[in-house]
Amino acid sequence: MIKKKVVLRRRPAGQPVVEDFGIVDEELTNPAAGQVLVEVEHLSIDAFIRTTLDGDEGLHGSIALDTPVTALGVGRVVTSEFDGLQAGDAVFGPVGAQTHLIAPGVMFRKLPDGAEARQYLGALGMTTGLTAYAGLINVGAVAEGETVVVSAAAGAVGTMACQIAKIRGARVIGIAGGPAKARFLTEQIGCDGAIDYKAGGVDAALRELAHDGVDLYFDNVGGELLDTVLDQLAIGARVVICGAISQYNDRANVRGPNLYLRLAERNASMRGFTVDHFMADFPQMEQDIATWLASGQLVMPEHIVEGIEGFPEALIMLFTGGHRGKLLVAP
Ligand SMILES: NC(=O)c1ccc[n+]([C@@H]2O[C@H](COP(=O)([O-])OP(=O)(O)OC[C@H]3O[C@@H](n4cnc5c(N)ncnc54)[C@H](OP(=O)(O)O)[C@@H]3O)[C@@H](O)[C@H]2O)c1
């Protein structure tokens, strides 16, 4: 049996290009004691993958050239030599950008029988739904009636953050690129207002939509947009640094906020987080999100790229914004 894997051929200079990657065929062997053979069904396209392609040791480490690109995913056990898993089980884990893998069974989380496995990358996924929940509720302490602004609002974490803020009774303004995404946010995600940052004039649009100031900014983008929102914080505002996707292609020259003194002037705070710090709360988060999904209060739009060969383009798309909601690859 042959598997296919996506390897890093050379380190990207700025924005990755398809030529930075290669697709390699490899003969599959059999799992040894304690191992399982997993067929990957869906791969999560996450921003942290970009940082693993650089040569320096970022938060998520650095992969060697000619090794599979890091990726979280869900799949199905084909053969098991591990007591805790059997053929047919759905699992979640750090599967890498490949169609199959043989790995120790302890690396995987067994998903509930009958569950839609890819939900554990999206709404119930650590890097998506749980991240939005942790950022808004655990870190941002969103409260009813507050004005919340979310950047990269039409993406995976963004669509979740907008909807969770609405469920918590906030007024939500989403910022995303292009008029179609702005419409998507107000018509399908339930935002009270949306701003197309690519059209310019974010400052004026925000002043109009958030006339009493921004109580909570859930930032996925960083850079210039962070300054624009800092300038319009309400007294006592919280700025939650979830990510800074505008900065990941050149981490040696990250643009910091010029207007950080607004934090002092407005008695505001800015706090960053990574979702793994809230692991103890994951069961409660999953339960709440599952309830909202079941009641229809929460939806997770998906963009699925078919075929492992599409993995490099999908990763590039995360930066060019061709998707809405959760971006996945189905190998
Ligand atoms: N703190 C944590 O634990 C944690 C965990 C997971 C993810 N994150 C962070 O969450 C953020 C969103 O990740 P995601 O996986 O949900 O991705 P995503 O939002 O689905 O995709 C990224 C989006 O960012 C926007 N974007 C890209 N470059 C931009 C730029 N220069 N300026 C403005 N917008 C830009 C694009 O949308 P447009 O078309 O609107 O430009 C794109 O759709 C990332 O910053 C990521 O690092 C943090």
The ligand as an ORCA input file, in Angstrom:
! r2SCAN-3c Opt
* xyz 0 1
  N      -4.222     31.688     20.405
  C      -4.428     30.449     19.981
  O      -4.346     29.478     20.733
  C      -4.805     30.248     18.549
  C      -5.236     29.004     18.097
  C      -5.624     28.875     16.759
  C      -5.554     29.980     15.906
  N      -5.102     31.160     16.406
  C      -5.030     32.349     15.550
  O      -6.324     32.629     15.062
  C      -6.200     33.378     13.854
  C      -7.170     32.825     12.824
  O      -6.762     31.517     12.474
  P      -7.706     30.561     11.625
  O      -7.069     29.234     11.603
  O      -9.095     30.702     12.102
  O      -7.570     31.177     10.182
  P      -8.723     31.811      9.280
  O      -9.267     32.998      9.999
  O      -9.644     30.763      8.828
  O      -7.879     32.299      8.027
  C      -7.061     33.408      8.165
  C      -7.781     34.660      7.642
  O      -6.988     35.779      7.967
  C      -7.239     36.800      7.034
  N      -5.947     37.430      6.718
  C      -4.843     36.827      6.222
  N      -3.851     37.729      6.071
  C      -4.362     38.917      6.496
  C      -3.831     40.233      6.593
  N      -2.576     40.505      6.229
  N      -4.632     41.215      7.084
  C      -5.896     40.952      7.450
  N      -6.467     39.715      7.376
  C      -5.695     38.725      6.909
  C      -7.864     36.144      5.792
  O      -9.195     36.611      5.665
  P      -9.579     37.952      4.841
  O     -10.094     37.471      3.520
  O     -10.612     38.553      5.711
  O      -8.330     38.766      4.704
  C      -7.922     34.655      6.144
  O      -9.129     34.077      5.768
  C      -4.733     33.326     13.457
  O      -4.113     34.530     13.814
  C      -4.187     32.195     14.307
  O      -2.816     32.320     14.566
  C      -4.724     31.313     17.698
*
